[in-house]
Amino acid sequence: MSPLSPAKNEPSFGSFDPSRVPSPCYVVDEAKIEANLKIIDYVQAASGAKILLALKAFSMFSLAPLLMRYLKGVCASGLNEAKLGREEFNNEVHTYCAAIRPHEFDELLTLSDHFIFNSVSQWHHYRERALAYREKSGRTLEFGVRINPEHSEGETALYDPCAPCSRMGIRAEDFSQLNLEGISGLHFHTLCEQEFAPLARTLDAVEKKFGETLHRLKWVNFGGGHHITRAGYDVDALIERIKHFQSTYNVQIYLEPGEAIALDAGVLVTEVLDTLHNTMDLAILDASATCHMPDVIEMPYRPRLTGAGEPSEKEHTVRLGGPSCLAGDVIGDYSFDQPLEIGQRLLFEDMAIYTMVKNTTFNGINLPSIAVWNSDNNALKIIKHFGYTDFKQRLS
């Protein structure tokens, strides 16, 4: 077992004083980020795989110097992420687009080290331009395609790229139509916040359906969703499977987790604005589910809240909601030892991932501030505040 495996699946904010930051505020623990990165780096060193940061989950470029001390680069989902990867992270940029906007294609090529096409038609449409650019530029630019193993592992349909009628990737029955000349790798993605066993089953499906092609490649990208830094993840089994896959097909393996990099490394500090009662006790916070933690509604899920219990577990059960006009802007029901008070600070946990990258200014609600804290030395730095200008610039 890796000596770096996390002992528990908890954030590191027990000693953090929420009064040190404005509210609402995302606070990221750079010491926890580095602890996660050391686990990632152990997997890289032991397996030979290269691991990238999925910018779609965590794009905090102020931490790029720390992140790139351990990671091999970033994966981008389009032009703006590719630009951010090239400008701020100063390492490999792997780009995948479900569909390419024609006027962005040339610039995407200049920004990318790997470019992954989603469909047979997209590759065939852009193939000559892609190969001509590579030859003219003299750059080592790799092209690949995304496959659909038609093997579902996700528990939430919204996040299942292998569901029936999925637009993501090429199915085995369509793969024979593909002109493989110029293609050096395959990409697939089936996981969402999952451990090793679902990946192992996915690899079985990939090898069964695409095994003949795998021998002709230079690299294979296992996509994201790997919760490598979660307590209990079978890191050693992952390492062995990567090593076996690489030796069997003589390919370089890439993984592109997002959540695993910043898992349990951030909180959202919020403040109670009002308390009221309508059939049950209610509280309105200055943090919004729909604006600041949209996966609470999209997934949906109930985020952990430091010091709170399940409904009715403690004496006072309260439904927490945001300040927006959306009636469904509800974070969840929690119980507390004491009644909540106006002005009280609360900490929602695991709020570094899929928060800053997805939040909105609906209703003109300001985005939370962003801060970096270090749980090792208690150092704190406010990275950014947001206000009216940020809201206005998104409008016209």
N, C-alpha and C positions, 0 to 999 in steps of 0.2 A: 504493500500500500504506500502511496506517496506520503512522504513525511510532511508535505505541505497541505494535505487535505484539511478542509475546514472542520473544526470540532463541532460547530453548531451552526444552524441556519438562522442567525440573528444579526441585526445590524449592530454597529459599534457605538451607538449614540447614548449609552447609559450615563456618561459624564458630561454630555453636551448641555449647555444652558441656552434654551431657545430665546431668552430675552436679549441675547447678543446680536440678533439679526432682525431686520425689519420683517413684517408679516404682510402677506405670505412670502415665503422664501424657500427655494430649493437649496438644501445644504448637502454637499458631497464630501465624503470623508476620503481624502486622498490616500491615507494610510490603508484603508480597506480596499480601495482600488488597487493599490500596489500588492496587497496580499492576494487578491484575485489574480493579478497579472503573474505573480510568481507560480501559482498553480498552472496557469496557462503555459508559462514558459517551461515548466517541468514536462508537460505533455509534448511540447515542441521538441525539447532536447531528447526525450526518451523515445519518441516515435519517428522523428524526422519530418513530421507534418509542419506546414506553415500556417499560422493562425492570424486572421485579419479581424479588425474591428468593424462590425456592421454599423455604419453611421446612422441607419434608420432607427436604431435603438438608442444610441448614445453618441452625440456629436459635440461633446464639450471640448472644443479645441483649445481652451486655456490649459487643459491637461495633456495636450498632445505630446510635449516633451517626455512626460512620464510614460504615457501609453506606448510611444514608439521606442522606448528603451527595451521593451519586451516583445512587441508585436511586429509583424512583417509588413503591415500596411493596413489599408481600409478597403471596404467594399461599398460601392455607391450604387444608388438606384436611379440616377439620372444626372443631368448636367450640373445642377447646383451642388449636389453632394460630391460629384467628381471634382469640381473646382475647389471645394472646401478641402477635400482630401489632398489635392495637389498643393494648394497654397499653405495649409496649416500643418499637415501631418508628415510631409517630406519623406514619403516612403511609397511602396507600391500602391497603385490604385486599380482595383478590379471593378469594372462597371457592368451591371446587368440592367437592361431596360425591357419591360414587358412589351413595349412598342417604342420605336424611335421617332422622334419628331425630326422630319427631314432636314430642317435648317440647323439642327444642333449636331448632326452626325459628325461632320468634319472636326468640330471642336472637341467632341467626346473622344475621338481618336487621338488627338494631341494630348489629352489629359490621362489616358488610360494605359495601363500595362497589360491587363487582360480585358478583353471586351467579349461579353457573352450575349448571344442572340437568343431570343425566346422561341422562335418558330422557324420552320423550314422556309416560309415565304420571306421572312425578314432577312435571313442569311442570304438567300438567293438574290434578293433585291439589292442588298448592299455589298455583296461579296467582292465584286470587281473593284469597287471603290476602296474597300478595306484593304485588299491585297495590294492595290496600286499604291496606296498611301504608305503601307509598310515598306514596300520596296524602295520608294522614293526617299522616305525619311531615314532609312537605315536603322530604325529603332527595333528593339526586340519586343514586338507587340504580338501577344498571343490571342487567337480567336477561339471561342468555344460556343457551344449551344447548351441550352437548358433542356434537360429531359424530364418527362413526367413518368415516374415509375408506376403510377396508378396504384400506389400503396399508401393508404391513409393511416396516419398514426395520431393526428391531432384530435383532441376531445371536443374542440369548439369549431363548428362548421365555418365560421367567419374566417378562421385562420388555417383552413385546410386547403393547400394548393393542389392536392390530388383528388379533390372531390369531383363527382361527375360534373361535366360541362366546364371544368376549369380551363381558364385561358393561359395557364402557366405551364410552359414546357411542351416538349415533343413526345408523344406517345410512341411506344415500340412499333405499333402498326404503321405509323407514319414515318418512322426513321429511315426506312429504305428509300424514301424520296429525296433524302438529303445528299447534296454533293459534299463529300467529306474533304475534298481537296482544300487545304487552308485551315481546316479545323484541327486543333491540337489538344482540346480538352472538353470535358463534359461537366456540367453543373446540375445538381439537383437539390431540392429542399423539401423536406416532409415534416420537420419537427417544430414544436412550439413549447418551450419551457420543459423539455423532457430529458430523461436520463439515457443511459447507454442502450438498454434493451430495445427501445424503438428504433434507434439507429442501426443496431445489428440486424433487425428484421428488414429495415429499408435496404441495407446493403445486400442482403440475400435476394431481394426483389430486383435490385439493379443488376446484380451479377447474372441472374437468371435471364433477364430480358435484354441486357446490353453487353453481355460478357464477351462476345466476339469482337465488338468494337473497342472494348477497354484495352485490348492488347495492342491497338494501333495508336494509342494516345500518349501524350507527354504528362498530362496532369488531370486530376479529377477533384472537383470542389464539392465537398459534402454539405455545403450550405450552412444554415444557422439553426438556432433553436436548441443547441447543446448546452445543458445546464452544468457545465464541467465544474464550476466552482460551488455548486450546491452540496451541502452536507450529504454524504451517502452516495454520491455519484461514483460509479465504478471506473475510476481513472485508469487503473491498470488494464482493465478489459478494453477500454478505448485505445490505449497505447498498443496493445497486442493486435487488435483488429486493424489498426492503421498500418502497422508494420507488415502484417500478412497481406493486406491489400496492395501495398506498395511493391512488395517483393513479387507477388503473383503477376501483376500487370506491368511492373517496371514504370510506375508513374509517380509523380509528385502529388501528395495530398494537400489540399487546402481545407480549412474550416473557417467559417466566418460568423462566430457567435457575436451577439450584441449584449444580451442580458448578462451572460456569464462574466463579462468584463466588469460591469458595474453592479452586479447582484448584491443587494443589501448594503450598498455603499452610499445611499442617499435618503434623506427625509424631506418631507414638505412640512415646514413650520406654518401653522395657521393660528388664528385668534378667534375666539368666540365674540361675535358682534351682538347677538341677542339670544335670549331664551324665551320660550313661550310654550303653550300647551294647547293641543287640539287632539283630543282622544288619548294622546300620549305626549310625553315631554319631547320638545323639539329644541334644536339649537341651530342658529344660522352662523356660518363661519365666513371668514374673508377669503377662503379657498373654495373653488368650485370644482365639482366633478366634471362637468361638461367643458369647462375652460382649461382646467389645470391638470386633471388626471382623467382624460377621456376614456381610457381603457376600463375604468370603473363602470361606465355605461356600455361601452362597446363589447367588452369581453363576455358578460359582465362579471365583476368580482367585488368583493368587499375587502379593502386594503386593511392591513394590520395597523393598529393605533396603539402607540406606546402607553402602557398602563391601563388600557381598557380591556373589558371582557366581552364575551358573547352576550347577546340580549338575555336579560334576567339572571345572568351569572353573578353580577354584583347588584347592589341595592338599587341603583338608579339607572334605568334604561332610557336612552335618549336617541332620537333619530337626528342625524347630522346632515345638514344640507348646505348648499352654497348660496351666494348672494344674487344669482342671476334670476331672470324672470321665468326660466324654464321650470315648470312644475316638477319635472322629473330630475332636477338637479339635486339628487339625493346621493349621499356617499354611503350611508348604511346605518344600521342600528347597533349601538354599543352600550355597554353598561359600565358604570363608574362607582367608586366607593363613596364619593361625595357628589352633590349636585354641581353641574357646571356653572361657572360664573362668567359674566361678561368681562372680557379682557384676558381670560385664561388662555394660555398657549397650549396647543396640542401638536403632536408629532405623528404624521402619517409615515409609515416605513416603506422601504424599498421604492423610493420615488425618484431615483436617478434615471431609470430606464423608461422609455416611451412616455415621457412627460414633457420635458423641454422641447422635444422634437415634434410633439403633436399638439401643443397647447394653442389656444385661440384667445382673441380679445372680444368674444361675443358679449354683447351688452355694454361694450366699452370698458369691461373689467380689465384692469392692468394685469399683465403677466407677472408671476412671482419674481422677486429678485433671485439672484444666483450667488451662492457663497461656497467657498472651499474651506473646509475645516480639516485639521489633522488630529486624529484621536491619540496619536503618540505624544505630541507635544502641546496640544490644545491651541495651536496657532489658528487664526481665523482671518480670511480675506474676503471681503465683499467684491465679487467679480463684476456684477452688473445690476443696475436698477432699470426698470421700465416705466414709462409714463405716457403722457398724451401723444407725444411725437411718434412713439412706436405704434400706438393705436391708429393715428391718422395716416401714417405712411402705408398702411395696408388698405386704405380706402382711396377714393378719388373725388 
